[in-house]
Amino acid sequence: MGLFDFLSDKGETKPVAPTTNPAGGNTDFFGTDKTADTTAGDTYTVVSGDSLSKIAKNHYGDASKWHQIYDANKSTIGSDPDKIEVGQVLTLPKA
């Protein structure tokens, strides 16, 4: 930006007014819906060699938190937490 960029023949102009949200203000600055479920956490797609404890160790830093992942994904995993399959998308709840 140079010195002459500040000179203008338009005179003083008003700053742009912020827009209002017609939806009632349920979004943040970036337009993210604040009413969305924020307790769900991230998702993770199972790859070859994974186990719930490995995923917990990488995501939470504690392998013993595999129960949290299993409890959140019982409908996807089934009754045996040792039988996760490559390609399954798991919900990783917030710690």
DRENDO-1510 file (C-alpha; in Angstrom, 1 decimal, always signed):
<recs>
REC; n; res; u; v; w
REC; 1; MET; +0.0; +0.0; +0.0 .
REC; 2; GLY; +1.4; +3.3; -1.0 .
REC; 3; LEU; +1.0; +6.9; +0.2 .
REC; 4; PHE; -1.4; +7.8; -2.6 .
REC; 5; ASP; -3.7; +4.9; -1.7 .
REC; 6; PHE; -5.0; +7.0; +1.2 .
REC; 7; LEU; -6.0; +9.9; -1.0 .
REC; 8; SER; -9.4; +9.7; -2.5 .
REC; 9; ASP; -11.9; +12.0; -4.3 .
REC; 10; LYS; -14.8; +10.3; -2.5 .
REC; 11; GLY; -14.5; +12.2; +0.7 .
REC; 12; GLU; -15.5; +10.6; +4.0 .
REC; 13; THR; -17.4; +7.4; +3.8 .
REC; 14; LYS; -19.3; +5.5; +6.5 .
REC; 15; PRO; -17.9; +2.1; +7.6 .
REC; 16; VAL; -19.9; -0.9; +6.4 .
REC; 17; ALA; -22.6; -1.8; +8.9 .
REC; 18; PRO; -22.6; -5.4; +10.2 .
REC; 19; THR; -25.3; -7.6; +8.7 .
REC; 20; THR; -28.0; -9.0; +10.9 .
REC; 21; ASN; -28.8; -12.6; +11.0 .
REC; 22; PRO; -32.4; -13.2; +9.8 .
REC; 23; ALA; -32.4; -16.7; +11.4 .
REC; 24; GLY; -32.4; -15.1; +14.9 .
REC; 25; GLY; -28.7; -15.0; +15.7 .
REC; 26; ASN; -28.0; -18.8; +16.0 .
REC; 27; THR; -24.7; -18.6; +14.1 .
REC; 28; ASP; -21.3; -17.5; +15.2 .
REC; 29; PHE; -18.9; -15.1; +13.2 .
REC; 30; PHE; -18.1; -17.8; +10.7 .
REC; 31; GLY; -21.7; -18.9; +10.1 .
REC; 32; THR; -21.5; -22.1; +12.1 .
REC; 33; ASP; -24.8; -23.1; +13.6 .
REC; 34; LYS; -24.6; -22.6; +17.4 .
REC; 35; THR; -27.6; -24.8; +17.9 .
REC; 36; ALA; -25.8; -27.9; +16.5 .
REC; 37; ASP; -24.8; -30.7; +18.8 .
REC; 38; THR; -21.4; -29.8; +20.1 .
REC; 39; THR; -21.0; -32.8; +22.3 .
REC; 40; ALA; -20.7; -35.2; +19.5 .
REC; 41; GLY; -17.0; -34.7; +18.9 .
REC; 42; ASP; -15.0; -35.8; +15.9 .
REC; 43; THR; -15.3; -38.7; +13.6 .
REC; 44; TYR; -12.6; -41.3; +12.7 .
REC; 45; THR; -12.5; -43.8; +9.9 .
REC; 46; VAL; -11.0; -47.1; +11.0 .
REC; 47; VAL; -7.8; -48.2; +9.1 .
REC; 48; SER; -6.0; -51.5; +9.0 .
REC; 49; GLY; -4.3; -52.4; +12.3 .
REC; 50; ASP; -6.5; -50.1; +14.4 .
REC; 51; SER; -8.1; -51.0; +17.8 .
REC; 52; LEU; -10.2; -49.0; +20.0 .
REC; 53; SER; -7.3; -48.6; +22.5 .
REC; 54; LYS; -5.0; -47.4; +19.7 .
REC; 55; ILE; -7.6; -44.9; +18.6 .
REC; 56; ALA; -8.1; -43.7; +22.2 .
REC; 57; LYS; -4.3; -43.4; +22.7 .
REC; 58; ASN; -4.0; -41.3; +19.6 .
REC; 59; HIS; -7.1; -39.1; +20.1 .
REC; 60; TYR; -7.2; -38.7; +23.9 .
REC; 61; GLY; -3.6; -39.6; +24.9 .
REC; 62; ASP; -4.9; -42.4; +27.1 .
REC; 63; ALA; -5.6; -45.9; +25.7 .
REC; 64; SER; -7.8; -46.8; +28.7 .
REC; 65; LYS; -10.5; -44.4; +27.3 .
REC; 66; TRP; -11.4; -46.9; +24.6 .
REC; 67; HIS; -14.7; -47.5; +26.6 .
REC; 68; GLN; -15.8; -44.0; +25.7 .
REC; 69; ILE; -15.4; -44.7; +22.0 .
REC; 70; TYR; -17.1; -48.0; +22.3 .
REC; 71; ASP; -20.1; -46.6; +24.3 .
REC; 72; ALA; -20.6; -43.9; +21.7 .
REC; 73; ASN; -20.5; -46.4; +18.8 .
REC; 74; LYS; -22.2; -49.6; +20.0 .
REC; 75; SER; -24.7; -49.5; +17.2 .
REC; 76; THR; -21.9; -49.4; +14.6 .
REC; 77; ILE; -19.4; -51.8; +16.3 .
REC; 78; GLY; -21.8; -54.3; +17.7 .
REC; 79; SER; -21.5; -56.4; +20.9 .
REC; 80; ASP; -17.7; -57.2; +20.5 .
REC; 81; PRO; -15.5; -54.1; +20.9 .
REC; 82; ASP; -12.6; -56.1; +19.5 .
REC; 83; LYS; -14.3; -56.5; +16.1 .
REC; 84; ILE; -14.0; -53.1; +14.5 .
REC; 85; GLU; -13.8; -53.1; +10.7 .
REC; 86; VAL; -11.7; -51.1; +8.2 .
REC; 87; GLY; -13.8; -48.3; +6.8 .
REC; 88; GLN; -16.1; -48.0; +9.8 .
REC; 89; VAL; -16.7; -44.3; +10.7 .
REC; 90; LEU; -16.7; -43.9; +14.5 .
REC; 91; THR; -17.7; -40.9; +16.5 .
REC; 92; LEU; -15.1; -39.8; +19.0 .
REC; 93; PRO; -16.8; -38.1; +21.9 .
REC; 94; LYS; -15.2; -35.2; +23.6 .
REC; 95; ALA; -13.1; -36.2; +26.6 .
</recs>
